[in-house]
Amino acid sequence: MKKTSPNLSYDSDADVLSLAGSAQGVIDHASELGNFVVHFTKDNKPVLVEILEASKVFSASPKPIRKIAIPAFA
């Protein structure tokens, strides 16, 4: 089974961390729970997770969100 890495990106202006899964599909609808928004295909497969106000969500982290060793943050 081939392993794929999810696509991470961070928009510092909007303070939104996005995680696109390996599943492909057109977004049909989304569900929001607090600072988390999960986007689904028509077949209810999750394709994108957004964390709103990401710096607040990860404020308990010992490192600031921009310092996490993920290329998307560089």
PDB file of N, CA, C and O in Angstrom:
ATOM      1  N   MET A   1       0.844  -1.174   0.000  1.00  0.00           N
ATOM      2  CA  MET A   1       0.000   0.000   0.000  1.00  0.00           C
ATOM      3  C   MET A   1       0.888   1.236   0.000  1.00  0.00           C
ATOM      4  O   MET A   1       1.797   1.351   0.823  1.00  0.00           O
ATOM      5  N   LYS A   2       0.634   2.145  -0.904  1.00  0.00           N
ATOM      6  CA  LYS A   2       1.407   3.364  -1.033  1.00  0.00           C
ATOM      7  C   LYS A   2       0.958   4.364   0.027  1.00  0.00           C
ATOM      8  O   LYS A   2      -0.233   4.616   0.204  1.00  0.00           O
ATOM      9  N   LYS A   3       1.957   4.934   0.738  1.00  0.00           N
ATOM     10  CA  LYS A   3       1.651   5.952   1.725  1.00  0.00           C
ATOM     11  C   LYS A   3       1.784   7.314   1.075  1.00  0.00           C
ATOM     12  O   LYS A   3       2.722   7.568   0.319  1.00  0.00           O
ATOM     13  N   THR A   4       0.837   8.184   1.377  1.00  0.00           N
ATOM     14  CA  THR A   4       0.909   9.550   0.863  1.00  0.00           C
ATOM     15  C   THR A   4       0.848  10.507   2.042  1.00  0.00           C
ATOM     16  O   THR A   4       0.167  10.249   3.034  1.00  0.00           O
ATOM     17  N   SER A   5       1.551  11.587   1.924  1.00  0.00           N
ATOM     18  CA  SER A   5       1.538  12.599   2.971  1.00  0.00           C
ATOM     19  C   SER A   5       0.420  13.589   2.702  1.00  0.00           C
ATOM     20  O   SER A   5       0.189  13.980   1.558  1.00  0.00           O
ATOM     21  N   PRO A   6      -0.268  13.990   3.748  1.00  0.00           N
ATOM     22  CA  PRO A   6      -1.291  15.007   3.546  1.00  0.00           C
ATOM     23  C   PRO A   6      -0.628  16.335   3.212  1.00  0.00           C
ATOM     24  O   PRO A   6       0.524  16.570   3.577  1.00  0.00           O
ATOM     25  N   ASN A   7      -1.339  17.177   2.536  1.00  0.00           N
ATOM     26  CA  ASN A   7      -0.845  18.489   2.159  1.00  0.00           C
ATOM     27  C   ASN A   7      -1.218  19.478   3.252  1.00  0.00           C
ATOM     28  O   ASN A   7      -2.400  19.730   3.488  1.00  0.00           O
ATOM     29  N   LEU A   8      -0.212  20.042   3.924  1.00  0.00           N
ATOM     30  CA  LEU A   8      -0.437  21.027   4.970  1.00  0.00           C
ATOM     31  C   LEU A   8      -0.115  22.412   4.450  1.00  0.00           C
ATOM     32  O   LEU A   8       0.855  22.595   3.715  1.00  0.00           O
ATOM     33  N   SER A   9      -0.913  23.374   4.824  1.00  0.00           N
ATOM     34  CA  SER A   9      -0.594  24.758   4.506  1.00  0.00           C
ATOM     35  C   SER A   9      -1.118  25.655   5.615  1.00  0.00           C
ATOM     36  O   SER A   9      -2.089  25.332   6.300  1.00  0.00           O
ATOM     37  N   TYR A  10      -0.451  26.790   5.773  1.00  0.00           N
ATOM     38  CA  TYR A  10      -0.850  27.740   6.804  1.00  0.00           C
ATOM     39  C   TYR A  10      -0.935  29.126   6.183  1.00  0.00           C
ATOM     40  O   TYR A  10       0.012  29.594   5.551  1.00  0.00           O
ATOM     41  N   ASP A  11      -2.065  29.771   6.365  1.00  0.00           N
ATOM     42  CA  ASP A  11      -2.270  31.129   5.903  1.00  0.00           C
ATOM     43  C   ASP A  11      -2.162  32.040   7.127  1.00  0.00           C
ATOM     44  O   ASP A  11      -3.091  32.118   7.931  1.00  0.00           O
ATOM     45  N   SER A  12      -1.037  32.720   7.265  1.00  0.00           N
ATOM     46  CA  SER A  12      -0.814  33.539   8.455  1.00  0.00           C
ATOM     47  C   SER A  12      -1.737  34.755   8.506  1.00  0.00           C
ATOM     48  O   SER A  12      -2.087  35.211   9.595  1.00  0.00           O
ATOM     49  N   ASP A  13      -2.133  35.283   7.363  1.00  0.00           N
ATOM     50  CA  ASP A  13      -3.052  36.425   7.351  1.00  0.00           C
ATOM     51  C   ASP A  13      -4.418  36.046   7.916  1.00  0.00           C
ATOM     52  O   ASP A  13      -5.017  36.804   8.678  1.00  0.00           O
ATOM     53  N   ALA A  14      -4.904  34.865   7.533  1.00  0.00           N
ATOM     54  CA  ALA A  14      -6.211  34.392   8.001  1.00  0.00           C
ATOM     55  C   ALA A  14      -6.094  33.544   9.261  1.00  0.00           C
ATOM     56  O   ALA A  14      -7.101  33.257   9.909  1.00  0.00           O
ATOM     57  N   ASP A  15      -4.858  33.136   9.618  1.00  0.00           N
ATOM     58  CA  ASP A  15      -4.587  32.248  10.751  1.00  0.00           C
ATOM     59  C   ASP A  15      -5.369  30.937  10.619  1.00  0.00           C
ATOM     60  O   ASP A  15      -6.033  30.484  11.551  1.00  0.00           O
ATOM     61  N   VAL A  16      -5.261  30.345   9.419  1.00  0.00           N
ATOM     62  CA  VAL A  16      -5.960  29.090   9.121  1.00  0.00           C
ATOM     63  C   VAL A  16      -4.945  28.030   8.703  1.00  0.00           C
ATOM     64  O   VAL A  16      -4.143  28.244   7.793  1.00  0.00           O
ATOM     65  N   LEU A  17      -4.993  26.893   9.376  1.00  0.00           N
ATOM     66  CA  LEU A  17      -4.174  25.738   9.027  1.00  0.00           C
ATOM     67  C   LEU A  17      -5.056  24.785   8.237  1.00  0.00           C
ATOM     68  O   LEU A  17      -6.129  24.402   8.703  1.00  0.00           O
ATOM     69  N   SER A  18      -4.610  24.394   7.035  1.00  0.00           N
ATOM     70  CA  SER A  18      -5.396  23.501   6.175  1.00  0.00           C
ATOM     71  C   SER A  18      -4.671  22.190   5.994  1.00  0.00           C
ATOM     72  O   SER A  18      -3.454  22.156   5.813  1.00  0.00           O
ATOM     73  N   LEU A  19      -5.420  21.120   6.046  1.00  0.00           N
ATOM     74  CA  LEU A  19      -4.906  19.770   5.863  1.00  0.00           C
ATOM     75  C   LEU A  19      -5.753  19.097   4.794  1.00  0.00           C
ATOM     76  O   LEU A  19      -6.903  18.730   5.036  1.00  0.00           O
ATOM     77  N   ALA A  20      -5.171  18.940   3.608  1.00  0.00           N
ATOM     78  CA  ALA A  20      -5.877  18.272   2.507  1.00  0.00           C
ATOM     79  C   ALA A  20      -5.468  16.814   2.525  1.00  0.00           C
ATOM     80  O   ALA A  20      -4.278  16.505   2.481  1.00  0.00           O
ATOM     81  N   GLY A  21      -6.426  15.923   2.588  1.00  0.00           N
ATOM     82  CA  GLY A  21      -6.153  14.493   2.624  1.00  0.00           C
ATOM     83  C   GLY A  21      -5.808  13.954   1.265  1.00  0.00           C
ATOM     84  O   GLY A  21      -5.850  14.669   0.264  1.00  0.00           O
ATOM     85  N   SER A  22      -5.466  12.682   1.237  1.00  0.00           N
ATOM     86  CA  SER A  22      -5.093  12.039  -0.014  1.00  0.00           C
ATOM     87  C   SER A  22      -6.307  11.720  -0.881  1.00  0.00           C
ATOM     88  O   SER A  22      -6.162  11.468  -2.077  1.00  0.00           O
ATOM     89  N   ALA A  23      -7.502  11.729  -0.293  1.00  0.00           N
ATOM     90  CA  ALA A  23      -8.719  11.473  -1.068  1.00  0.00           C
ATOM     91  C   ALA A  23      -8.977  12.625  -2.025  1.00  0.00           C
ATOM     92  O   ALA A  23      -8.853  13.791  -1.651  1.00  0.00           O
ATOM     93  N   GLN A  24      -9.326  12.305  -3.228  1.00  0.00           N
ATOM     94  CA  GLN A  24      -9.633  13.324  -4.232  1.00  0.00           C
ATOM     95  C   GLN A  24     -11.145  13.448  -4.365  1.00  0.00           C
ATOM     96  O   GLN A  24     -11.887  12.486  -4.169  1.00  0.00           O
ATOM     97  N   GLY A  25     -11.567  14.621  -4.692  1.00  0.00           N
ATOM     98  CA  GLY A  25     -12.993  14.807  -4.903  1.00  0.00           C
ATOM     99  C   GLY A  25     -13.371  16.265  -4.853  1.00  0.00           C
ATOM    100  O   GLY A  25     -12.604  17.113  -4.398  1.00  0.00           O
ATOM    101  N   VAL A  26     -14.542  16.534  -5.317  1.00  0.00           N
ATOM    102  CA  VAL A  26     -15.088  17.888  -5.319  1.00  0.00           C
ATOM    103  C   VAL A  26     -15.816  18.101  -4.004  1.00  0.00           C
ATOM    104  O   VAL A  26     -16.618  17.267  -3.582  1.00  0.00           O
ATOM    105  N   ILE A  27     -15.531  19.215  -3.368  1.00  0.00           N
ATOM    106  CA  ILE A  27     -16.194  19.516  -2.101  1.00  0.00           C
ATOM    107  C   ILE A  27     -17.664  19.805  -2.359  1.00  0.00           C
ATOM    108  O   ILE A  27     -18.022  20.625  -3.204  1.00  0.00           O
ATOM    109  N   ASP A  28     -18.506  19.105  -1.602  1.00  0.00           N
ATOM    110  CA  ASP A  28     -19.950  19.246  -1.737  1.00  0.00           C
ATOM    111  C   ASP A  28     -20.547  19.992  -0.552  1.00  0.00           C
ATOM    112  O   ASP A  28     -21.458  20.804  -0.715  1.00  0.00           O
ATOM    113  N   HIS A  29     -20.026  19.710   0.648  1.00  0.00           N
ATOM    114  CA  HIS A  29     -20.563  20.343   1.843  1.00  0.00           C
ATOM    115  C   HIS A  29     -19.504  20.324   2.940  1.00  0.00           C
ATOM    116  O   HIS A  29     -18.466  19.677   2.804  1.00  0.00           O
ATOM    117  N   ALA A  30     -19.775  21.034   4.015  1.00  0.00           N
ATOM    118  CA  ALA A  30     -18.834  21.114   5.129  1.00  0.00           C
ATOM    119  C   ALA A  30     -19.587  21.062   6.444  1.00  0.00           C
ATOM    120  O   ALA A  30     -20.765  21.410   6.530  1.00  0.00           O
ATOM    121  N   SER A  31     -18.869  20.616   7.469  1.00  0.00           N
ATOM    122  CA  SER A  31     -19.408  20.621   8.824  1.00  0.00           C
ATOM    123  C   SER A  31     -18.427  21.389   9.701  1.00  0.00           C
ATOM    124  O   SER A  31     -17.213  21.209   9.607  1.00  0.00           O
ATOM    125  N   GLU A  32     -18.970  22.238  10.546  1.00  0.00           N
ATOM    126  CA  GLU A  32     -18.131  23.056  11.423  1.00  0.00           C
ATOM    127  C   GLU A  32     -18.391  22.682  12.868  1.00  0.00           C
ATOM    128  O   GLU A  32     -19.537  22.552  13.298  1.00  0.00           O
ATOM    129  N   LEU A  33     -17.302  22.512  13.613  1.00  0.00           N
ATOM    130  CA  LEU A  33     -17.390  22.239  15.041  1.00  0.00           C
ATOM    131  C   LEU A  33     -16.345  23.110  15.717  1.00  0.00           C
ATOM    132  O   LEU A  33     -15.156  22.791  15.702  1.00  0.00           O
ATOM    133  N   GLY A  34     -16.779  24.180  16.294  1.00  0.00           N
ATOM    134  CA  GLY A  34     -15.843  25.107  16.908  1.00  0.00           C
ATOM    135  C   GLY A  34     -14.913  25.690  15.861  1.00  0.00           C
ATOM    136  O   GLY A  34     -15.358  26.273  14.873  1.00  0.00           O
ATOM    137  N   ASN A  35     -13.618  25.526  16.086  1.00  0.00           N
ATOM    138  CA  ASN A  35     -12.617  26.062  15.163  1.00  0.00           C
ATOM    139  C   ASN A  35     -12.269  25.089  14.043  1.00  0.00           C
ATOM    140  O   ASN A  35     -11.379  25.382  13.245  1.00  0.00           O
ATOM    141  N   PHE A  36     -12.923  23.967  13.958  1.00  0.00           N
ATOM    142  CA  PHE A  36     -12.619  22.960  12.948  1.00  0.00           C
ATOM    143  C   PHE A  36     -13.722  22.904  11.898  1.00  0.00           C
ATOM    144  O   PHE A  36     -14.908  22.834  12.217  1.00  0.00           O
ATOM    145  N   VAL A  37     -13.298  22.936  10.633  1.00  0.00           N
ATOM    146  CA  VAL A  37     -14.236  22.820   9.518  1.00  0.00           C
ATOM    147  C   VAL A  37     -13.771  21.645   8.663  1.00  0.00           C
ATOM    148  O   VAL A  37     -12.639  21.639   8.179  1.00  0.00           O
ATOM    149  N   VAL A  38     -14.634  20.656   8.477  1.00  0.00           N
ATOM    150  CA  VAL A  38     -14.311  19.487   7.663  1.00  0.00           C
ATOM    151  C   VAL A  38     -15.162  19.551   6.404  1.00  0.00           C
ATOM    152  O   VAL A  38     -16.387  19.653   6.468  1.00  0.00           O
ATOM    153  N   HIS A  39     -14.487  19.488   5.248  1.00  0.00           N
ATOM    154  CA  HIS A  39     -15.165  19.537   3.948  1.00  0.00           C
ATOM    155  C   HIS A  39     -15.283  18.119   3.396  1.00  0.00           C
ATOM    156  O   HIS A  39     -14.330  17.342   3.452  1.00  0.00           O
ATOM    157  N   PHE A  40     -16.452  17.791   2.868  1.00  0.00           N
ATOM    158  CA  PHE A  40     -16.754  16.444   2.393  1.00  0.00           C
ATOM    159  C   PHE A  40     -17.166  16.445   0.921  1.00  0.00           C
ATOM    160  O   PHE A  40     -17.653  17.444   0.392  1.00  0.00           O
ATOM    161  N   THR A  41     -16.955  15.290   0.277  1.00  0.00           N
ATOM    162  CA  THR A  41     -17.477  15.086  -1.068  1.00  0.00           C
ATOM    163  C   THR A  41     -18.956  14.738  -0.964  1.00  0.00           C
ATOM    164  O   THR A  41     -19.494  14.610   0.136  1.00  0.00           O
ATOM    165  N   LYS A  42     -19.602  14.589  -2.094  1.00  0.00           N
ATOM    166  CA  LYS A  42     -21.008  14.182  -2.129  1.00  0.00           C
ATOM    167  C   LYS A  42     -21.198  12.816  -1.470  1.00  0.00           C
ATOM    168  O   LYS A  42     -22.263  12.526  -0.923  1.00  0.00           O
ATOM    169  N   ASP A  43     -20.150  11.972  -1.526  1.00  0.00           N
ATOM    170  CA  ASP A  43     -20.197  10.636  -0.921  1.00  0.00           C
ATOM    171  C   ASP A  43     -19.747  10.640   0.540  1.00  0.00           C
ATOM    172  O   ASP A  43     -19.480   9.585   1.116  1.00  0.00           O
ATOM    173  N   ASN A  44     -19.667  11.819   1.127  1.00  0.00           N
ATOM    174  CA  ASN A  44     -19.278  11.990   2.530  1.00  0.00           C
ATOM    175  C   ASN A  44     -17.855  11.554   2.854  1.00  0.00           C
ATOM    176  O   ASN A  44     -17.575  11.114   3.970  1.00  0.00           O
ATOM    177  N   LYS A  45     -16.956  11.675   1.880  1.00  0.00           N
ATOM    178  CA  LYS A  45     -15.535  11.405   2.131  1.00  0.00           C
ATOM    179  C   LYS A  45     -14.877  12.731   2.509  1.00  0.00           C
ATOM    180  O   LYS A  45     -15.002  13.713   1.778  1.00  0.00           O
ATOM    181  N   PRO A  46     -14.171  12.769   3.657  1.00  0.00           N
ATOM    182  CA  PRO A  46     -13.504  14.021   4.036  1.00  0.00           C
ATOM    183  C   PRO A  46     -12.321  14.290   3.115  1.00  0.00           C
ATOM    184  O   PRO A  46     -11.499  13.404   2.878  1.00  0.00           O
ATOM    185  N   VAL A  47     -12.235  15.505   2.599  1.00  0.00           N
ATOM    186  CA  VAL A  47     -11.142  15.857   1.697  1.00  0.00           C
ATOM    187  C   VAL A  47     -10.310  17.033   2.198  1.00  0.00           C
ATOM    188  O   VAL A  47      -9.181  17.228   1.747  1.00  0.00           O
ATOM    189  N   LEU A  48     -10.850  17.813   3.120  1.00  0.00           N
ATOM    190  CA  LEU A  48     -10.121  18.985   3.604  1.00  0.00           C
ATOM    191  C   LEU A  48     -10.554  19.288   5.032  1.00  0.00           C
ATOM    192  O   LEU A  48     -11.743  19.281   5.352  1.00  0.00           O
ATOM    193  N   VAL A  49      -9.569  19.553   5.884  1.00  0.00           N
ATOM    194  CA  VAL A  49      -9.838  19.984   7.256  1.00  0.00           C
ATOM    195  C   VAL A  49      -9.172  21.343   7.434  1.00  0.00           C
ATOM    196  O   VAL A  49      -7.997  21.515   7.112  1.00  0.00           O
ATOM    197  N   GLU A  50      -9.922  22.289   7.941  1.00  0.00           N
ATOM    198  CA  GLU A  50      -9.379  23.613   8.222  1.00  0.00           C
ATOM    199  C   GLU A  50      -9.488  23.878   9.721  1.00  0.00           C
ATOM    200  O   GLU A  50     -10.507  23.589  10.349  1.00  0.00           O
ATOM    201  N   ILE A  51      -8.418  24.433  10.275  1.00  0.00           N
ATOM    202  CA  ILE A  51      -8.419  24.826  11.672  1.00  0.00           C
ATOM    203  C   ILE A  51      -8.373  26.350  11.697  1.00  0.00           C
ATOM    204  O   ILE A  51      -7.367  26.966  11.346  1.00  0.00           O
ATOM    205  N   LEU A  52      -9.483  26.939  12.120  1.00  0.00           N
ATOM    206  CA  LEU A  52      -9.596  28.386  12.192  1.00  0.00           C
ATOM    207  C   LEU A  52      -8.931  28.883  13.469  1.00  0.00           C
ATOM    208  O   LEU A  52      -8.930  28.183  14.481  1.00  0.00           O
ATOM    209  N   GLU A  53      -8.370  30.078  13.429  1.00  0.00           N
ATOM    210  CA  GLU A  53      -7.643  30.633  14.564  1.00  0.00           C
ATOM    211  C   GLU A  53      -6.605  29.627  15.071  1.00  0.00           C
ATOM    212  O   GLU A  53      -6.507  29.354  16.268  1.00  0.00           O
ATOM    213  N   ALA A  54      -5.842  29.091  14.129  1.00  0.00           N
ATOM    214  CA  ALA A  54      -4.900  28.010  14.418  1.00  0.00           C
ATOM    215  C   ALA A  54      -3.895  28.361  15.504  1.00  0.00           C
ATOM    216  O   ALA A  54      -3.553  27.508  16.323  1.00  0.00           O
ATOM    217  N   SER A  55      -3.423  29.582  15.525  1.00  0.00           N
ATOM    218  CA  SER A  55      -2.431  29.942  16.542  1.00  0.00           C
ATOM    219  C   SER A  55      -3.018  29.852  17.948  1.00  0.00           C
ATOM    220  O   SER A  55      -2.300  29.536  18.897  1.00  0.00           O
ATOM    221  N   LYS A  56      -4.311  30.126  18.091  1.00  0.00           N
ATOM    222  CA  LYS A  56      -4.962  29.977  19.393  1.00  0.00           C
ATOM    223  C   LYS A  56      -5.157  28.508  19.739  1.00  0.00           C
ATOM    224  O   LYS A  56      -4.972  28.105  20.887  1.00  0.00           O
ATOM    225  N   VAL A  57      -5.533  27.709  18.743  1.00  0.00           N
ATOM    226  CA  VAL A  57      -5.753  26.278  18.970  1.00  0.00           C
ATOM    227  C   VAL A  57      -4.461  25.613  19.437  1.00  0.00           C
ATOM    228  O   VAL A  57      -4.477  24.745  20.309  1.00  0.00           O
ATOM    229  N   PHE A  58      -3.342  26.031  18.844  1.00  0.00           N
ATOM    230  CA  PHE A  58      -2.063  25.424  19.184  1.00  0.00           C
ATOM    231  C   PHE A  58      -1.275  26.238  20.199  1.00  0.00           C
ATOM    232  O   PHE A  58      -0.076  26.013  20.362  1.00  0.00           O
ATOM    233  N   SER A  59      -1.913  27.172  20.881  1.00  0.00           N
ATOM    234  CA  SER A  59      -1.195  28.031  21.820  1.00  0.00           C
ATOM    235  C   SER A  59      -0.603  27.251  22.986  1.00  0.00           C
ATOM    236  O   SER A  59       0.341  27.725  23.618  1.00  0.00           O
ATOM    237  N   ALA A  60      -1.121  26.086  23.282  1.00  0.00           N
ATOM    238  CA  ALA A  60      -0.570  25.262  24.354  1.00  0.00           C
ATOM    239  C   ALA A  60       0.709  24.555  23.919  1.00  0.00           C
ATOM    240  O   ALA A  60       1.418  23.982  24.747  1.00  0.00           O
ATOM    241  N   SER A  61       1.001  24.596  22.629  1.00  0.00           N
ATOM    242  CA  SER A  61       2.205  23.969  22.100  1.00  0.00           C
ATOM    243  C   SER A  61       3.431  24.706  22.626  1.00  0.00           C
ATOM    244  O   SER A  61       3.399  25.929  22.758  1.00  0.00           O
ATOM    245  N   PRO A  62       4.517  23.983  22.932  1.00  0.00           N
ATOM    246  CA  PRO A  62       5.723  24.654  23.427  1.00  0.00           C
ATOM    247  C   PRO A  62       6.422  25.509  22.376  1.00  0.00           C
ATOM    248  O   PRO A  62       7.240  26.359  22.729  1.00  0.00           O
ATOM    249  N   LYS A  63       6.120  25.306  21.088  1.00  0.00           N
ATOM    250  CA  LYS A  63       6.718  26.085  20.019  1.00  0.00           C
ATOM    251  C   LYS A  63       5.633  26.875  19.309  1.00  0.00           C
ATOM    252  O   LYS A  63       4.525  26.369  19.130  1.00  0.00           O
ATOM    253  N   PRO A  64       5.927  28.110  18.898  1.00  0.00           N
ATOM    254  CA  PRO A  64       4.941  28.854  18.104  1.00  0.00           C
ATOM    255  C   PRO A  64       4.623  28.103  16.812  1.00  0.00           C
ATOM    256  O   PRO A  64       5.471  27.379  16.290  1.00  0.00           O
ATOM    257  N   ILE A  65       3.423  28.271  16.304  1.00  0.00           N
ATOM    258  CA  ILE A  65       2.973  27.511  15.138  1.00  0.00           C
ATOM    259  C   ILE A  65       3.894  27.704  13.939  1.00  0.00           C
ATOM    260  O   ILE A  65       4.096  26.763  13.172  1.00  0.00           O
ATOM    261  N   ARG A  66       4.451  28.882  13.759  1.00  0.00           N
ATOM    262  CA  ARG A  66       5.326  29.128  12.609  1.00  0.00           C
ATOM    263  C   ARG A  66       6.668  28.449  12.753  1.00  0.00           C
ATOM    264  O   ARG A  66       7.406  28.355  11.772  1.00  0.00           O
ATOM    265  N   LYS A  67       7.016  27.971  13.937  1.00  0.00           N
ATOM    266  CA  LYS A  67       8.321  27.346  14.187  1.00  0.00           C
ATOM    267  C   LYS A  67       8.274  25.820  14.072  1.00  0.00           C
ATOM    268  O   LYS A  67       9.309  25.162  14.180  1.00  0.00           O
ATOM    269  N   ILE A  68       7.100  25.260  13.857  1.00  0.00           N
ATOM    270  CA  ILE A  68       6.980  23.811  13.704  1.00  0.00           C
ATOM    271  C   ILE A  68       7.732  23.383  12.456  1.00  0.00           C
ATOM    272  O   ILE A  68       7.652  24.046  11.422  1.00  0.00           O
ATOM    273  N   ALA A  69       8.451  22.294  12.545  1.00  0.00           N
ATOM    274  CA  ALA A  69       9.309  21.848  11.453  1.00  0.00           C
ATOM    275  C   ALA A  69       8.513  21.145  10.352  1.00  0.00           C
ATOM    276  O   ALA A  69       8.651  19.941  10.134  1.00  0.00           O
ATOM    277  N   ILE A  70       7.691  21.915   9.674  1.00  0.00           N
ATOM    278  CA  ILE A  70       6.923  21.425   8.525  1.00  0.00           C
ATOM    279  C   ILE A  70       7.208  22.391   7.390  1.00  0.00           C
ATOM    280  O   ILE A  70       7.061  23.599   7.578  1.00  0.00           O
ATOM    281  N   PRO A  71       7.612  21.910   6.214  1.00  0.00           N
ATOM    282  CA  PRO A  71       7.976  22.809   5.121  1.00  0.00           C
ATOM    283  C   PRO A  71       6.933  23.869   4.791  1.00  0.00           C
ATOM    284  O   PRO A  71       7.298  24.971   4.381  1.00  0.00           O
ATOM    285  N   ALA A  72       5.654  23.573   4.957  1.00  0.00           N
ATOM    286  CA  ALA A  72       4.604  24.525   4.619  1.00  0.00           C
ATOM    287  C   ALA A  72       4.656  25.756   5.512  1.00  0.00           C
ATOM    288  O   ALA A  72       4.104  26.800   5.165  1.00  0.00           O
ATOM    289  N   PHE A  73       5.313  25.639   6.656  1.00  0.00           N
ATOM    290  CA  PHE A  73       5.396  26.754   7.593  1.00  0.00           C
ATOM    291  C   PHE A  73       6.625  27.606   7.351  1.00  0.00           C
ATOM    292  O   PHE A  73       6.734  28.700   7.904  1.00  0.00           O
ATOM    293  N   ALA A  74       7.541  27.133   6.547  1.00  0.00           N
ATOM    294  CA  ALA A  74       8.809  27.855   6.361  1.00  0.00           C
ATOM    295  C   ALA A  74       8.626  29.131   5.581  1.00  0.00           C
ATOM    296  O   ALA A  74       9.595  29.852   5.341  1.00  0.00           O
TER     297      ALA A  74
END
